[in-house]
């Protein structure tokens, strides 16, 4: 058997839950904005984020949610998405993430398979959610925002839960995304607190993210790339995320310019737009320091064309849902267009 090892030195992996790890990273940044809703401008500071998470976790615990309980999130990106994820994790539960473009039949299958008992959605998806929840273990549908006949998320808050609900170990499952749909129906991938924390620790030294780094979060949080590399990695580094519920090139370019985005995470179709679309010339992208493409192969020619046009290095990485997700990464100065990089530490 051949064993391939990373050329980078091993890193320490803290024995913390994912939310403890995020809260550790936010310590000392109480008044720093960490989440901004792109469409409305609503912002959450580090202190506000923790307070809302603790309150929601307390309310969920009071309703009987405990270790191993599964909550489904069927929603586009927003600051509230991150709040719900970490409140469930803080309360000892498991989050299963659903693509907001799913049909009721697809949602129903995942709700049944995951054993979800609570479904969190948005008013625009409520009708689909109601049809999908029929015949499942979902006892209540909660909406991010007010909607007739559904419990608003704000109503779930209770006395703050000040500490992580005890886990069996950090190897308890916390995230259940569904993947591998190319080889049949999507299957639930059981990701642990330790797996999510480990991957943040593995990539931290390679990306060079410092507190205050700014990213635009249009890659969907329901996908492991958006969930781990944007949402949790940037929170754990006290970075700022400006969320977008769906990708639109002109809106994305405007938000990059307005919020002086420094770190951009994309997939190859966005690289193509950055390299070729005439809209790009109308916006100031000079704040960008780092662009990472992943989720699909990126050819050397397109990579080089994009880097030349935006005058910033474009780095490629590789991963899979089962790895939480990054296994390979190209560091600055070692990047080769078209290559997915070197093994990450450990």
Wavefront OBJ file of the C-alpha trace (Angstrom):
o trace
v 0.000 0.000 0.000
v 1.311 3.439 -0.942
v 0.802 6.216 1.585
v 0.933 9.813 0.385
v 1.654 12.435 3.013
v 1.201 16.189 2.951
v 4.355 18.267 2.474
v 2.996 20.642 5.127
v 3.609 20.074 8.846
v 0.811 18.598 10.924
v -1.472 21.003 12.767
v -3.153 20.689 16.136
v -6.832 19.748 16.022
v -8.684 21.161 19.057
v -11.011 18.787 20.878
v -13.957 21.164 20.622
v -17.443 21.074 19.187
v -17.818 23.080 15.979
v -19.719 25.837 17.791
v -17.238 25.984 20.660
v -14.526 26.337 18.017
v -16.396 29.144 16.273
v -17.077 30.931 19.564
v -13.378 30.599 20.451
v -12.530 32.362 17.184
v -15.024 35.145 17.820
v -13.665 35.888 21.305
v -12.342 39.432 21.436
v -14.388 40.466 18.396
v -17.676 41.250 20.125
v -18.316 44.447 18.205
v -16.989 43.238 14.851
v -19.638 42.579 12.164
v -19.415 38.935 11.121
v -22.585 38.472 9.047
v -24.363 40.931 6.757
v -27.479 40.132 4.765
v -26.599 41.368 1.281
v -30.144 42.304 0.143
v -31.097 44.240 3.306
v -27.800 45.227 4.927
v -28.857 43.760 8.289
v -25.688 42.970 10.259
v -24.761 40.773 13.209
v -21.676 41.400 15.328
v -19.776 38.628 17.063
v -21.564 39.397 20.355
v -25.002 39.470 18.726
v -24.374 36.242 16.851
v -23.419 34.368 19.999
v -26.340 35.798 21.987
v -28.904 34.815 19.342
v -27.403 31.330 18.976
v -27.474 30.768 22.750
v -31.065 32.010 22.984
v -32.287 29.841 20.126
v -30.419 26.826 21.489
v -32.075 27.400 24.851
v -35.482 27.531 23.223
v -34.837 24.375 21.197
v -33.685 22.548 24.324
v -36.851 23.636 26.147
v -38.889 22.134 23.295
v -37.194 18.790 23.768
v -34.498 18.939 21.119
v -31.461 17.121 22.424
v -28.383 15.154 21.480
v -28.932 13.451 18.129
v -32.208 15.231 17.268
v -32.291 16.167 13.578
v -33.330 19.605 12.305
v -33.693 20.224 8.571
v -32.849 23.592 7.011
v -34.605 24.242 3.695
v -33.573 27.807 2.926
v -31.232 30.025 0.917
v -28.196 31.757 2.457
v -28.789 34.390 5.115
v -27.299 35.274 8.516
v -30.171 33.325 10.098
v -28.989 30.149 8.386
v -25.733 30.307 10.349
v -27.670 31.059 13.542
v -29.921 28.025 13.125
v -27.018 25.711 12.332
v -25.031 26.718 15.393
v -28.044 26.798 17.709
v -28.850 23.203 16.777
v -25.194 22.176 17.150
v -24.940 23.990 20.528
v -28.037 22.104 21.680
v -26.434 18.788 20.712
v -28.513 18.229 17.600
v -27.808 17.352 13.979
v -28.514 19.575 10.972
v -29.529 18.130 7.621
v -29.300 20.674 4.806
v -31.704 20.775 1.862
v -31.292 22.371 -1.551
v -33.901 25.192 -1.731
v -34.582 24.274 -5.366
v -35.742 20.769 -4.390
v -39.233 19.587 -5.206
v -41.582 18.518 -2.428
v -40.886 14.889 -3.314
v -37.132 15.378 -2.969
v -37.529 17.205 0.337
v -39.878 14.510 1.621
v -37.377 11.760 0.864
v -34.598 13.510 2.772
v -36.841 14.330 5.726
v -37.826 10.668 6.019
v -34.327 9.314 5.502
v -32.681 11.740 7.945
v -35.321 11.375 10.646
v -35.828 15.147 10.913
v -38.343 16.299 13.518
v -38.165 20.063 12.864
v -38.086 21.842 9.505
v -36.784 25.412 9.174
v -37.594 27.223 5.938
v -38.479 30.654 4.523
v -41.948 31.989 3.645
v -41.327 31.623 -0.105
v -40.753 27.867 0.320
v -43.455 27.239 2.912
v -45.980 25.650 0.527
v -43.365 23.177 -0.711
v -42.284 22.504 2.858
v -45.840 21.728 3.982
v -46.401 19.229 1.199
v -42.987 17.680 1.796
v -43.469 17.297 5.549
v -46.629 15.215 5.196
v -46.048 11.655 6.369
v -42.656 12.424 7.913
v -41.468 12.788 11.489
v -41.553 16.585 11.239
v -43.681 17.870 14.091
v -43.308 21.585 13.362
v -42.373 23.908 10.506
v -40.534 27.088 11.445
v -40.003 30.050 9.121
v -37.184 32.577 9.020
v -39.569 35.533 8.947
v -43.305 35.666 9.531
v -45.672 33.454 7.541
v -49.275 32.512 8.156
v -49.690 29.116 9.777
v -46.026 28.631 10.638
v -43.974 29.291 13.749
v -41.596 32.259 13.296
v -37.980 31.512 14.173
v -37.878 34.363 16.694
v -40.620 32.677 18.726
v -38.360 29.713 19.475
v -35.843 31.684 21.511
v -35.674 30.945 25.210
v -33.370 31.361 28.203
v -29.807 31.394 26.864
v -27.933 28.121 26.838
v -24.485 29.167 28.076
v -22.538 25.969 27.367
v -22.402 23.229 24.763
v -24.883 20.453 25.506
v -22.675 17.505 26.521
v -21.780 15.240 23.615
v -20.718 11.624 23.675
v -17.535 12.958 22.112
v -16.567 15.424 19.409
v -17.041 12.475 17.069
v -20.802 12.886 17.431
v -22.499 13.666 14.118
v -23.485 17.328 13.723
v -24.103 17.687 9.981
v -25.969 15.419 7.574
v -25.710 16.787 4.032
v -26.864 14.605 1.139
v -24.431 13.887 -1.669
v -23.371 11.513 -4.448
v -26.505 12.051 -6.457
v -24.534 11.203 -9.614
v -24.474 7.538 -8.602
v -28.126 7.176 -7.659
v -30.278 8.975 -5.146
v -28.387 11.322 -2.770
v -27.144 9.680 0.395
v -26.691 11.210 3.838
v -23.052 11.873 4.742
v -22.456 11.763 8.497
v -20.055 14.562 9.415
v -18.842 14.987 12.984
v -17.931 17.987 15.089
v -14.320 16.793 14.976
v -14.372 16.446 11.189
v -15.580 20.006 10.667
v -13.132 21.424 13.223
v -10.257 19.399 11.784
v -10.768 20.672 8.250
v -10.853 24.296 9.412
v -7.611 23.692 11.308
v -6.080 21.982 8.262
v -6.820 24.826 5.861
v -6.309 27.704 8.269
v -2.556 27.943 7.844
v -2.780 27.585 4.065
v -5.369 30.283 3.342
v -3.920 33.042 5.473
v -7.290 34.338 6.663
v -6.994 36.994 9.357
v -9.795 38.504 11.490
v -11.637 41.060 9.409
v -11.211 39.237 6.089
v -14.324 39.809 3.996
v -16.068 37.293 1.786
v -19.212 37.187 -0.336
v -21.272 34.118 0.512
v -23.278 33.161 -2.553
v -22.069 29.547 -2.655
v -24.991 27.762 -0.977
v -24.666 26.907 2.689
v -26.575 23.671 2.091
v -23.510 22.426 0.147
v -20.385 21.456 2.096
v -18.225 24.026 0.237
v -20.431 26.920 1.356
v -21.101 25.422 4.793
v -17.532 24.634 5.822
v -15.235 26.882 3.804
v -17.353 30.031 3.883
v -19.790 29.898 6.783
v -17.819 28.103 9.481
v -14.251 28.898 8.430
v -14.866 32.640 8.241
v -16.862 32.680 11.479
v -14.068 30.801 13.246
v -11.597 33.407 11.978
v -13.817 36.395 12.931
v -14.164 37.292 9.277
v -17.104 39.063 7.668
v -19.567 37.292 5.376
v -21.997 39.139 3.146
v -24.711 36.643 2.270
v -26.591 36.327 -1.002
v -29.704 34.119 -1.268
v -28.872 33.306 -4.891
v -26.140 34.184 -7.340
v -26.587 37.104 -9.702
v -23.439 38.421 -11.384
v -24.255 42.130 -11.321
v -25.399 42.008 -7.690
v -22.310 40.032 -6.706
v -19.990 42.530 -8.403
v -21.764 45.432 -6.714
v -21.463 43.796 -3.281
v -17.767 43.081 -3.848
v -17.242 46.763 -4.607
v -19.475 48.098 -1.802
v -18.184 45.852 0.977
v -14.570 45.741 -0.231
v -14.554 41.947 -0.368
v -11.069 40.474 0.109
v -11.632 36.710 -0.263
v -13.841 35.221 -2.957
v -14.874 31.566 -3.180
v -16.314 30.453 -6.499
v -17.025 27.549 -8.826
v -15.862 27.391 -12.484
v -19.008 29.010 -13.996
v -18.290 32.147 -11.931
v -14.643 32.038 -13.030
v -15.876 32.043 -16.630
v -18.028 35.099 -15.936
v -15.156 36.930 -14.250
v -12.902 36.152 -17.204
v -15.316 36.954 -20.025
v -18.414 38.959 -19.044
v -18.414 42.673 -19.988
v -20.145 43.608 -16.688
v -16.902 42.981 -14.820
v -15.324 46.113 -16.292
v -17.944 48.338 -14.638
v -16.986 47.463 -11.058
v -13.986 48.035 -8.807
v -12.629 44.638 -7.733
v -9.312 45.972 -6.452
v -10.078 44.901 -2.866
v -9.799 41.222 -3.822
v -6.716 39.513 -2.433
v -7.611 35.883 -2.975
v -9.920 33.884 -5.261
v -10.462 30.148 -4.751
v -12.228 27.920 -7.270
v -13.472 24.470 -6.304
v -16.490 22.119 -6.626
v -15.619 21.209 -10.248
v -12.482 21.000 -12.406
v -11.037 24.285 -13.662
v -8.848 24.211 -16.760
v -5.502 26.007 -16.877
v -6.476 28.306 -19.759
v -9.611 29.650 -18.069
v -7.821 29.937 -14.730
v -5.044 32.018 -16.284
v -7.502 34.192 -18.228
v -9.469 35.026 -15.080
v -6.343 35.778 -13.051
v -5.082 38.103 -15.784
v -8.355 39.977 -16.061
v -8.941 40.602 -12.355
v -5.197 40.977 -11.697
v -5.331 38.620 -8.756
v -4.038 35.064 -8.295
v -6.646 32.361 -8.739
v -6.139 29.252 -6.613
v -7.803 25.896 -7.027
v -8.684 23.325 -4.392
v -10.220 19.876 -4.271
v -12.390 18.127 -1.748
v -15.458 16.003 -1.189
v -18.394 16.095 1.184
v -17.073 13.069 3.076
v -13.863 14.953 3.961
v -15.594 18.053 5.398
v -14.449 18.905 2.559
v -10.922 20.050 1.504
v -8.183 17.487 0.859
v -6.001 19.409 -1.639
v -5.153 23.071 -1.845
v -2.850 25.348 -3.836
v -1.109 27.863 -1.625
v -0.047 31.295 -2.844
v 3.307 31.073 -4.593
v 2.866 27.336 -5.240
v -0.144 27.666 -7.502
v -0.154 26.035 -10.927
v -3.077 26.817 -13.249
v -5.230 23.751 -13.829
v -3.842 21.866 -10.799
v -5.924 21.180 -7.712
v -3.016 21.500 -5.298
v -1.181 19.588 -2.588
v -2.494 17.486 0.266
v -3.516 19.622 3.246
v -1.798 19.008 6.619
v -2.415 15.813 8.624
l 1 2 3 4 5 6 7 8 9 10 11 12 13 14 15 16 17 18 19 20 21 22 23 24 25 26 27 28 29 30 31 32 33 34 35 36 37 38 39 40 41 42 43 44 45 46 47 48 49 50 51 52 53 54 55 56 57 58 59 60 61 62 63 64 65 66 67 68 69 70 71 72 73 74 75 76 77 78 79 80 81 82 83 84 85 86 87 88 89 90 91 92 93 94 95 96 97 98 99 100 101 102 103 104 105 106 107 108 109 110 111 112 113 114 115 116 117 118 119 120 121 122 123 124 125 126 127 128 129 130 131 132 133 134 135 136 137 138 139 140 141 142 143 144 145 146 147 148 149 150 151 152 153 154 155 156 157 158 159 160 161 162 163 164 165 166 167 168 169 170 171 172 173 174 175 176 177 178 179 180 181 182 183 184 185 186 187 188 189 190 191 192 193 194 195 196 197 198 199 200 201 202 203 204 205 206 207 208 209 210 211 212 213 214 215 216 217 218 219 220 221 222 223 224 225 226 227 228 229 230 231 232 233 234 235 236 237 238 239 240 241 242 243 244 245 246 247 248 249 250 251 252 253 254 255 256 257 258 259 260 261 262 263 264 265 266 267 268 269 270 271 272 273 274 275 276 277 278 279 280 281 282 283 284 285 286 287 288 289 290 291 292 293 294 295 296 297 298 299 300 301 302 303 304 305 306 307 308 309 310 311 312 313 314 315 316 317 318 319 320 321 322 323 324 325 326 327 328 329 330 331 332 333 334 335 336 337 338 339 340 341 342 343 344 345 346
